[in-house]
Amino acid sequence: MEEEVREYLGRAGADPALAAEMGRLTAGNPFFLGEVLRLGETPEALSDVVRGRMTGLPPGTEEVLTVAALLGREAPIDILTRVAGLPEERVLDIVDAAVGARLLVEGDGPSCRFVHDIVRDVLREALPPLRRRRLHARIAEALEERSGTRLTEIAHHCREGLLNSRMAGKAIGYTRRAAAQATAQFAHEDAVEDLGRAIAMIDRLPEPDDALRCDLLLDLAEAQTAAGMSAAAHASLEATAEIAERLGDDSRLARAALGFSDPIYLAMYEEMTGIDRLAERIDRVLASDLAGDSPWRAQLLAAAALTGSTVRPVERSVEMAGEAVRLARLAGDDRTLSRTLIALEILLRSGHDHGRREAVAGEIVEIGRRAGDLAVEWIGRENEYVELTAGGAAGRAAELLDWLRETAERLRLPSMVSLAAWQTAVRAYLSGRFADALAAADVSGAAHPEGALGRDDASLRREVFRFLSLRAAGQGSEPGEVQGRDSGEVQGREPGGGVQGREPGEAGKTGEALALADEMLARRPGQKPWRILRCLALIDLGRTAEARDDFAGLARDGFAAMGPELAYRFVPDAVSEICAALGDEEAGRILYGGLAPHAGRLLGWSLTDLCLARLALLGGDRDLAETHLRAAEAFAAKAGLRVHEPALRALGETLRSTGT
């Protein structure tokens, strides 16, 4: 626009250097440009232009147009009449005259609107503050009595029309209702803005109301979570918890604790580390005087089961979640039941009771459909998608993934948009398309950069695919090529630690993979899945002694330190490969027992029968290894798991060579 204004000024013989200022004054409107140039290049000149157009119009014009300016873009005639306090015929005469003077244009309804925002701005800015507030208050009263008015309009005029502290409660109430309406329409960012305005007005109340502040902060945190503002949501919840503790209000403290855990339900693939404080807060609320039949107790128990699952046996966490479901059923509340079932389903993923998990996912979907809660249905459908993928039903899984992507966009929930993109990335990886997996992981991170926990977990997830891609390139084992090792022992290692027959670029890729693992562990010290990946890179580089030392700590006491992470994403595949490469028969025997119930399925991203075939061969049972290999080959062909083809071929060659 500035360039167009510059050209206009040049043609008019004015100084083109004034283009920015003149554009700001007139928004580039040719009529106002010409008039301001004629009268003088100042804001006062623009005001003179507008008031000059009002000269000769009927008495009361300025009053009516001022009310119209405060009403916004569209001014209904009935509201103008009510607020201006003039007869309807007189208001219509004024509107007709203003249309003739090219200040207004007729709208629908009947209504009118200004020919340009400049006119409206001039009239608004001329109003003294007290007069403006009084008019806003009268507009709010008129809109309250008018059916079909949007809550956000009434809320706006209530806020702008605050004349005394008694009116603040009404303004807060309408603003909160407007936020709820925005949430129902998936306008989560608007809800955040409305609730922020409501909280800002609490200090205008006749007396302090910390309970109301608590409730508004809880609403704000929920809206911020839905909008993907995880860090801001955590700050709101922290403020809520502090107020609730000061008030001794266990119920509100429980809601705050649940608010902290709610994002975990909506984005189920965050790295479950660094949440000790959250787990402690939930445990503290559970130990409080909160009544046993409180609607919050079942949800708190489910949250405790989930957040503490990495530090207790998963079976105990499943028991806790099951008890939470029982309490929720007794309460008869669908929202509570859905939250407890979601926690239970997540915990069941590391077990082998697939029938129970499938039933739980189906019940979540049914609750969502019964309650008309598309977000709950989405979570249940995502659970079903994971189960279909694990069972190798590629066609049905692909159809459901399309639904998940489309519905996430419709819901406008960043956590779900991100999760749908993440599942797209996993699907691309399993199909052997590393570049597509990385691209989809980038989309996932961009959709929800803060992650559910307000951290950089999205980038950590993406880097997993980069590591696996680097490792595949370093081994020359992209799908369609033969992976160089899977025989149960380290082969082709040079005495100095290098790898025989490997091109310098390939060794470089493997070195990059190790450097990436070190970088990720610097960001998340001790994170076990990245320690597993680091062991793989060390083995690939011939640094087996170092890999053996680190792996011994992970495998100690039957992989007790791994907990549910032993069934996580790539971990079963990677750990079985490490056992085979290091010749660790004891660890391999324990791992075989843990993985055997999952035969015939994917476990995370891992082809369970491929893992079992490696481990059977490691234990010296060649026939069992061949049985598992045939099952793995059949499953991979059915499910389109091209990423596992190099390992399947390599293991097949090993079995053939050892059988001769």
Rosetta blueprint (number, residue, H / E / L):
1 M L
2 E H
3 E H
4 E H
5 V H
6 R H
7 E H
8 Y H
9 L H
10 G H
11 R H
12 A L
13 G L
14 A L
15 D L
16 P H
17 A H
18 L H
19 A H
20 A H
21 E H
22 M H
23 G H
24 R H
25 L H
26 T H
27 A L
28 G L
29 N L
30 P H
31 F H
32 F H
33 L H
34 G H
35 E H
36 V H
37 L H
38 R H
39 L H
40 G L
41 E L
42 T L
43 P H
44 E H
45 A H
46 L H
47 S H
48 D H
49 V H
50 V H
51 R H
52 G H
53 R H
54 M H
55 T L
56 G L
57 L L
58 P L
59 P L
60 G L
61 T H
62 E H
63 E H
64 V H
65 L H
66 T H
67 V H
68 A H
69 A H
70 L H
71 L H
72 G L
73 R L
74 E L
75 A E
76 P E
77 I H
78 D H
79 I H
80 L H
81 T H
82 R H
83 V H
84 A H
85 G L
86 L L
87 P L
88 E H
89 E H
90 R H
91 V H
92 L H
93 D H
94 I H
95 V H
96 D H
97 A H
98 A H
99 V H
100 G H
101 A L
102 R L
103 L L
104 L E
105 V E
106 E E
107 G L
108 D L
109 G L
110 P L
111 S E
112 C E
113 R E
114 F E
115 V L
116 H L
117 D H
118 I H
119 V H
120 R H
121 D H
122 V H
123 L H
124 R H
125 E H
126 A L
127 L L
128 P L
129 P H
130 L H
131 R H
132 R H
133 R H
134 R H
135 L H
136 H H
137 A H
138 R H
139 I H
140 A H
141 E H
142 A H
143 L H
144 E H
145 E L
146 R L
147 S L
148 G L
149 T L
150 R L
151 L H
152 T H
153 E H
154 I H
155 A H
156 H H
157 H H
158 C H
159 R H
160 E H
161 G L
162 L L
163 L L
164 N L
165 S L
166 R H
167 M H
168 A H
169 G H
170 K H
171 A H
172 I H
173 G H
174 Y H
175 T H
176 R H
177 R H
178 A H
179 A H
180 A H
181 Q H
182 A H
183 T H
184 A H
185 Q L
186 F L
187 A L
188 H H
189 E H
190 D H
191 A H
192 V H
193 E H
194 D H
195 L H
196 G H
197 R H
198 A H
199 I H
200 A H
201 M L
202 I H
203 D H
204 R H
205 L L
206 P L
207 E L
208 P L
209 D L
210 D H
211 A H
212 L H
213 R H
214 C H
215 D H
216 L H
217 L H
218 L H
219 D H
220 L H
221 A H
222 E H
223 A H
224 Q H
225 T H
226 A H
227 A L
228 G L
229 M L
230 S H
231 A H
232 A H
233 A H
234 H H
235 A H
236 S H
237 L H
238 E H
239 A H
240 T H
241 A H
242 E H
243 I H
244 A H
245 E H
246 R H
247 L H
248 G L
249 D L
250 D H
251 S H
252 R H
253 L H
254 A H
255 R H
256 A H
257 A H
258 L H
259 G H
260 F H
261 S H
262 D H
263 P H
264 I H
265 Y H
266 L H
267 A L
268 M L
269 Y L
270 E L
271 E L
272 M L
273 T L
274 G L
275 I L
276 D H
277 R H
278 L H
279 A H
280 E H
281 R H
282 I H
283 D H
284 R H
285 V H
286 L H
287 A L
288 S L
289 D L
290 L L
291 A L
292 G L
293 D L
294 S L
295 P H
296 W H
297 R H
298 A H
299 Q H
300 L H
301 L H
302 A H
303 A H
304 A H
305 A H
306 L H
307 T H
308 G L
309 S L
310 T L
311 V L
312 R L
313 P L
314 V H
315 E H
316 R H
317 S H
318 V H
319 E H
320 M H
321 A H
322 G H
323 E H
324 A H
325 V H
326 R H
327 L H
328 A H
329 R H
330 L H
331 A H
332 G L
333 D L
334 D H
335 R H
336 T H
337 L H
338 S H
339 R H
340 T H
341 L H
342 I H
343 A H
344 L H
345 E H
346 I H
347 L H
348 L H
349 R L
350 S L
351 G L
352 H L
353 D L
354 H H
355 G H
356 R H
357 R H
358 E H
359 A H
360 V H
361 A H
362 G H
363 E H
364 I H
365 V H
366 E H
367 I H
368 G H
369 R H
370 R H
371 A H
372 G L
373 D L
374 L H
375 A H
376 V H
377 E H
378 W H
379 I H
380 G H
381 R H
382 E H
383 N H
384 E H
385 Y H
386 V H
387 E H
388 L H
389 T H
390 A H
391 G L
392 G L
393 A L
394 A H
395 G H
396 R H
397 A H
398 A H
399 E H
400 L H
401 L H
402 D H
403 W H
404 L H
405 R H
406 E H
407 T H
408 A H
409 E H
410 R H
411 L H
412 R L
413 L L
414 P H
415 S H
416 M H
417 V H
418 S H
419 L H
420 A H
421 A H
422 W H
423 Q H
424 T H
425 A H
426 V H
427 R H
428 A H
429 Y H
430 L H
431 S L
432 G L
433 R L
434 F H
435 A H
436 D H
437 A H
438 L H
439 A H
440 A H
441 A H
442 D H
443 V H
444 S H
445 G H
446 A H
447 A H
448 H L
449 P L
450 E L
451 G L
452 A L
453 L L
454 G L
455 R L
456 D L
457 D H
458 A H
459 S H
460 L H
461 R H
462 R H
463 E H
464 V H
465 F H
466 R H
467 F H
468 L H
469 S H
470 L H
471 R H
472 A H
473 A H
474 G H
475 Q H
476 G L
477 S L
478 E L
479 P L
480 G L
481 E L
482 V L
483 Q L
484 G L
485 R L
486 D L
487 S L
488 G L
489 E L
490 V L
491 Q L
492 G L
493 R E
494 E L
495 P L
496 G L
497 G L
498 G L
499 V E
500 Q L
501 G L
502 R L
503 E L
504 P H
505 G H
506 E H
507 A H
508 G H
509 K H
510 T H
511 G H
512 E H
513 A H
514 L H
515 A H
516 L H
517 A H
518 D H
519 E H
520 M H
521 L H
522 A H
523 R H
524 R L
525 P L
526 G L
527 Q L
528 K H
529 P H
530 W H
531 R H
532 I H
533 L H
534 R H
535 C H
536 L H
537 A H
538 L H
539 I H
540 D H
541 L L
542 G L
543 R L
544 T H
545 A H
546 E H
547 A H
548 R H
549 D H
550 D H
551 F H
552 A H
553 G H
554 L H
555 A H
556 R H
557 D H
558 G H
559 F H
560 A L
561 A L
562 M L
563 G H
564 P H
565 E H
566 L H
567 A H
568 Y L
569 R L
570 F L
571 V H
572 P H
573 D H
574 A H
575 V H
576 S H
577 E H
578 I H
579 C H
580 A H
581 A H
582 L H
583 G L
584 D L
585 E H
586 E H
587 A H
588 G H
589 R H
590 I H
591 L H
592 Y H
593 G H
594 G H
595 L H
596 A H
597 P H
598 H H
599 A L
600 G L
601 R L
602 L E
603 L E
604 G L
605 W L
606 S E
607 L E
608 T H
609 D H
610 L H
611 C H
612 L H
613 A H
614 R H
615 L H
616 A H
617 L H
618 L H
619 G L
620 G L
621 D L
622 R H
623 D H
624 L H
625 A H
626 E H
627 T H
628 H H
629 L H
630 R H
631 A H
632 A H
633 E H
634 A H
635 F H
636 A H
637 A H
638 K H
639 A H
640 G L
641 L L
642 R H
643 V H
644 H H
645 E H
646 P H
647 A H
648 L H
649 R H
650 A H
651 L H
652 G H
653 E H
654 T H
655 L H
656 R H
657 S H
658 T H
659 G L
660 T L
